[in-house]
């Protein structure tokens, strides 16, 4: 975080202000040059000038003893690195402005070969041009002065050979369906729907007839529950709902909490005009409720006769 000296909260205020002023001056110089380069020439601010500014920052860093000054140092280094990256991108060494033929011609000339590169007269290996041996050691010593890394020819200007990847298309095998396994969807005809409606109507009438034979109100569960068949108990509630909807059966809750049903006179249009309103209720009826109702009301026999298992006809087939 700090320079040569450790953190010192008691640093001389004048020295601290001088360090801050120095960093702000450097930052202002680099920031101003960066803004001007967007408007003028990028070469107006040379790399050497940027290097000099970084060296001045190194001298100031020796006096840094607090976190605020260290923050100014890191901010300036970040600004300088961005400036350097900007100048590197502006160098004319990209594929759009780099002339390969001109570079090779100058390279051959530097190694003592012909001044003009004659591709037709050069051999396939490039060891000599027009019969004049090339001094590869000379260019090697030149490169060694710039970098100690062994040059890799394959990546001087990208790989020498680029293998273009070809996308493999896997053709999906077509699934041929056996015609024997193909089935036509069952068609539901109007007579099938009419048959189901007639079945519901018949069962609703049966419930109305049985309830009419009762003397007075009867407990709802004692009437609809079939102790031997939970599914038919649910069906009985379904059929009873039609009678209540049409106003042929009334449903009341007595003072002791029992829910009873009984046959009543079906209301006409005048009754609704005078203020009679229809009400709907949702009755929760699951298997635990069915089991408990049988025990509470001691239901051992069904008021509604057991119906044969229902069979549904779809198209030309019957389903049980």
N, C-alpha and C positions, 0 to 999 in steps of 0.2 A: 504494500500500500504506500509506504513512504520511501524516501531516498536513502542516502548513506546513513543518516541519523535515524534513530527509532522515533516512535510517536512521542511528540512533545507538546502537551496542551499549553505549556507556558512559553511557547516560542515568541520571540520578539515581535510585537504587532507590526512594526515597520517592515521587518523582513518578510513577514507573512503577506502584507499588502503588496510588497514588491514582487513576490512570486506570482500572486494572483494577477497583477497588472501585466507581468511578462507573458503569462499564458493567454490572457485576453488579447494582447497585441498580436501574438502568433496566430491565434484563431481568427482574428479579424483579417489578418493578411491573407491567410489561406482561403477563408470564406469569400473574401472580396475577389481574389483571383479566380476562384471557381465560378462565381457569378459572371465575371467579365468574359470568361472563356466561352460561355453559352452565347454571348453576343458577338465576340470577335474571333480571333484565331486561337486554337488550342495550344499552339506552340509559343504563345506570348509568355507563358509561365513555364520555365524549363524544369526538367527533372532535377537539375543541380540546385535550383532555387528551393525546391521542395526538400531536398536533402539538407540544405543549410538550415532550414526552419526546424527540421527534426533534430539536428545537432544542438540548436539553441534550446530546444525543449529538454534534451538530455542534460544540459548544463543547469537548467532550472530545477530538474528533478532531484538534484543533489541537495537542494534546500527544502524539499517537501518534507514536512513533519506532521501534517494534519490531514484528515479525511477530505476536507473541502478542496484543498490544493491537489490531492491525489485524483479527485474526481475531474478537476480541470485538465490534468495531465492525460487521463484516459480519454476524455472527450476530444482533446486535440489530436491524439494518436489515431482515434477513429476517423476524424475528419481528414487527416493526412493520408491514411490508408485508402479512404474512398477517393481522394484526389488522385492518388497513384493508380488506382484501378481504372479511373476515368481516362487518364492519359494513356494507359496500356491499351484500352479498348480503342482509343483514337489513332493508335499507330497503324500505319499502312502495311500491315502484314497479314491481312485476312485473305481469304481465297478470292475475293473480288478484286483486289488491287495488287496481289503478288504475282509477278510474271515469272513463271517457272523457267521458261526458255532463257530469259535474260539472266536469271540467277545461275543456271547451269553454265552458260557461256562465260560469265565472269569467274565462276569457280574453276572452270577448265583453264582459263587464262592465268589465274592465280597459281595453279599447279604446274605452269610451264607448258601447257598444251597449245593448241591452235587458238587463235583469237576468235574465230567464228566456229561454232559447233556445227559439224557436218554429220548429221545422223546417218547418212548413207554410207560414209567411209568409216564409221566407228564400228568396232566389233561388238558382239552381243554382250560381252562381259563389261565393257566400258573401261578396260585397263589402259588403253591408249587411244589417241585421236590423231588420225592422219599419220600414223607411224611414230608419233612422238610419245614416249612414256610419260605418264603423269606422276608428279611428285606428291604422293598421298601423305608422306611424312610431313610435308610443309603445312597442309591443311590440318593435320592432326595436332601439330604443335600450336597452331593458331587456336584450335578449339580447346586445347588443354589449358590455355591461358584464361579462358572464360569459365571452364567447368572441369572439375576433377572426375566427373561421372563419365563412364564409358559410353560413347555415343551409340545409340541403337538405331540402325538404319531403317528398321521397319516402322519407326514412329517419328522420323524426321518430318515427314509431310503426310502422316497417316499411314496405315498399313500398306505394304507394297501390293498385296493382293487381297481384295475384299471378296469374300464369298457371300453372295447375296442369298439370303434365306428365302426359300420358296415355301409358300404356305401349302400345306398338304390338305387336300379336300378329301374327306372320307365319305364316300357315297353310302348313304344309309340303305340298307337292304329293305326292299319293299316287302311288307308283310302281306302275304296273300291269304285271305280268309277262306276257309273251307265253306263252300256254299251250304253244306249240310248243317253247319253250326249257326248259320245266319237265320235269325227269327224276325218276323215282322211284328212290330208293336201291336199289342191288342187294341182294337178299336172299341170305344164305348159308344154304344148306340143309344138313341132316344128311348127305346123300349127298356133298356137296362136301367136308366135313370128313373123312368116311370115306375118300374118294378120296385125299386128301393123306396120311392116315395109312398107307394101303396102299402109296403110292409110297415113303414113307420105309422101311417094313418091307422092301419088295422090294430097295431099295438096300443096306440093312444086311445082308440075307442074301447079296447078291452079294459084298460085301466079305468076309464070313465064309468063303465058298467059295473066293475067290481066296487068302486068307491061309492056308487049310488046305492048299493045294497047295504052299506054300512049305516048303522043307526047313530047318527050324530058324528061329531068330530073324531078323528083317529090320529094317533101319534104318527108324525111323518116317517120316522124310522121304522116303526112297526109295519107300515104299509109298503114301503119301497124295498126294504132289505130282504134279500134272499139269503138265508143263512148258509146255504150250500154253494152259492155261486156269487163271488164278488163282482164279476163282469156284468152279470144280469142285474145286480143291484144298481150299478151305475147306469145301465140302460133304463131301468125303471125311473130313476130320477130324471133322465133325459126326456122320456115320454111324458112324465108328469108336468114338466116345464111347459109343454104345449097347452095343457089344460089350464094352467095358471095364467099363461099369456093371453089366452082367449077369454078369460074371465069366467070359465065354467067351474073352476075350483078355487077356493079361497085358502090362503095360508095366514095363520095367526099365531102369535106368541101369547100363551096364557099367563096368568099371574104366577103360577108355580114355575115358569120358565120353559114349559114344554111347548114344542112347535107342533101344531096340529093343522090338518087339512080337512076340508069338507066340501061337498057339492053346494054350489050357490047358484042364484039366478044370474044368467049372463047379462051384463049391463048393455044398454043400447046407446045410441048417439046422444040422446037427451041427458043421460047420466054424466057423460063426459062434458057436455055443455054446462051442466050445473056445478062442475068443479071436481068431478071424479078424475083422479090422475093414476096413470100406470106407473108402477114402481118395479125396479129390477133389483135382484139380490144375487150375490155370488156365494154359492154353497161349496165349502171345501169338504171333499169326501175322498179319503184315501183308505188304504187297507187297514191301518191301525184304528181309524175311526169306525170302520165297518166291524172290526173285531170287538171294540169296546161297546158299540151300540148293541150288539148281540147279547153281551153279558149284562149290561145295565137294564135293558128292557126284556131280557129273558126270551129272546126270539128264537124259537126252535122250528117254526114252520112258516113258509112264505105265504103271504096273502095273495100274491100274484102267482099263478101257475108257472112252473118251469117251462121255458120255451126251448124247442130243439135248437142245437147250434146253428147259428146264422151262416148262410152260404151266399157268397157274392159272385155274381156272374159278370165276367168281363169278356165281351165278344162272344166267342163260341165255347168258352170254358168256365167252369164253376170253381170257386176257391172257397175253402172252408176256414 
